[in-house]
Amino acid sequence: LSPVRCGIGIQNAPGIPDTPVDGLAVYDGTNDGGAASGTRQRLNWGNSSESRVLDAEVGRYVLCWCAHGCDGAVPIEISVVFIAGPNPNQSRACVRGEFCDVTGTRGRDLDSWDRLAVMDSCGGGFVSGFPRGGYTEGIVVFKSQDPDDESCNTVTADEMEGVSSNFGCERVTASAGEYRLCFCTPRGAGTECEQPYDFSFDIGMMKIQGPLRDQARKCMQSYRCIVEGIQGIGLKDGDLVLILDVCRMPQTSPAQGNMSIRGIAGLTPGAGVRATQGGSYWLMADPVTATAGTYRMCWCRPSASARGCGITDDFAADMGSLTIVAPKLNHLRRCIRGQTCSIIDLEGYGLGDGDVVQILKFCPPKPNYAIYQEDVPPPGVYVDGWPREGLSLPAELGGRSVSWGVDVVTAKVGVYQICWCMGSSPGRRCSQPQDFYVRIGEMELAGPVPNQAFKAVAGHPLVLPNLLGYGMKSGDSMAVVPHLDNCSAPSEAIINAASVSGFPSAGLLTPAMIPYVPDGIPV
């Protein structure tokens, strides 16, 4: 098959299968003489099972014939062959949450039964989020059972079942991205064009504009809620987000907004929130008064929406979850001076791995976004002697467990503040005291005050009056050991050292009453 006239040395046009077995006469049971010869011949190029398919451009070609091969022979022009099908390198752009128009597909002798599918790669799998299984008919002109409908703009919901074109005019919810347009025809191809492998012919690119799917964000109840860093393709200022339990479904309780558009009360206004910073940033609420829970961020572009995003149903593109986090604010936890410290039972809704707490003398006030504030720690906020300047390691076990590593706490005994930061939220800084403005409770650091001195008289009972400390309890024990270094040894070594000290009860002392707490101990 030549794109020009036949002649010596002519070759198949680009895109025509060109192996030694292509272009040969084949017997299919209908040739005269019962073989691949006779008054009629059937010629074959390609084999779909071997991925050798016709990929030439549509148009007019000349069939050049030779008897017993064309080496050194002058081919005879015996026919003109027209290759039908779509043109290559076509492109379409659609917007998430809207219908996708693929009519106007260019080519030769296309038919209303021909189909297009959207795939990551042709012959692979259909892209999730395209209606009707991911493929559509009516790719040249708009086809609908209602002759008055000329495009999806005039199709009502009850008419969609009768629409062949544009995936039935249903909304596309696939993630933003660049995909492939893949063609299949059921005409004489021995296929129904329903399986992914039927759509192996690539004719161009499909670009879906909008946000990517599955972008999870978190906000704190009673604080400012910002959704930022949203990724996508073709995002713009003015794109809208409405927070819902389920995208496209109006909130029924509590009643707020109007009947046509209604989001989560206390989180987004009735008409949605407009994007800034190139379509990647939304100020949702200041403060959030919605109930703690996990909701959906539903996206709509007014310029692409037939109703200008005027009803809840227009917010069809789900870009991910928004969790309203609410840690419990009345934690009371206890650690012991001279030992490592950890908390294994933080409570609340929406806690996550990566959250961080900091032990401080006071939790800084929350930011005032109406005025300029220096990004510096408040004076006098740190607790001297707390490992890592009070900053815990990132939380584990779903945000319930935090620790300060292997270093022991040497701070003064007393009560300090447990200040929390939502480090599990993407892009959230949790490294400076001013980031920890959420107070979730108190940390009691128990133990005796250091550097106390006592005297004992040999041969008399040992009593330590007025032992100073905080949070000590009946049943706590102390050991009398020969050297200061013994106190930093493992427990077994301390007990062994106390047993040879010569003091009664193998050197172990048990308090008889709760110790007195003097002035100057932080409470």
Secondary structure, 3 states (H helix, E strand, C coil): CECCCCCCCCCCCCCCCCCCCCCEEECCCCCHHHCCCCCCCEEECCEHHHCECCCCCCEEEEEEECCCCCCCCCCEEEEEEEECEECCCEEEEEECCCCCCCCCCCEECCCCCCEEEEECCCCCCECCCCCHHHEECCCCCCCECCCCCCCHHHCCHHHHHHECCHHHHCCCCCCCEEEEEEEECCCCCCCCCCCHHHCCEEEEEEEEEEECCCCCEEEECCCCEEECCCCEECCCCCCEEEEECCCCCCCCCCCCCCCCCCCCCCCCCCCCEECECCCCEEEEECCCCCCCEEEEEEEECCCCCCCCCCCHHHCCEEEEEEEEEEECCCEEEEEECCCCCEECCCCEECCCCCCEEEEECCCCCCCCCCCCCCCCCCCCCCCCCCHHHHECCCCECCCCEEECCCCCCCCCCEEEEEEEECCCCCCCCCCCHHHCCEEEEEEEEEEECCCCCCCCCCCCCCCCCCCCEECCCCCCCEECCCCHHHHHCCHHHHHHHHHCCCCCHHHEECCCCCCCCCCCCCC
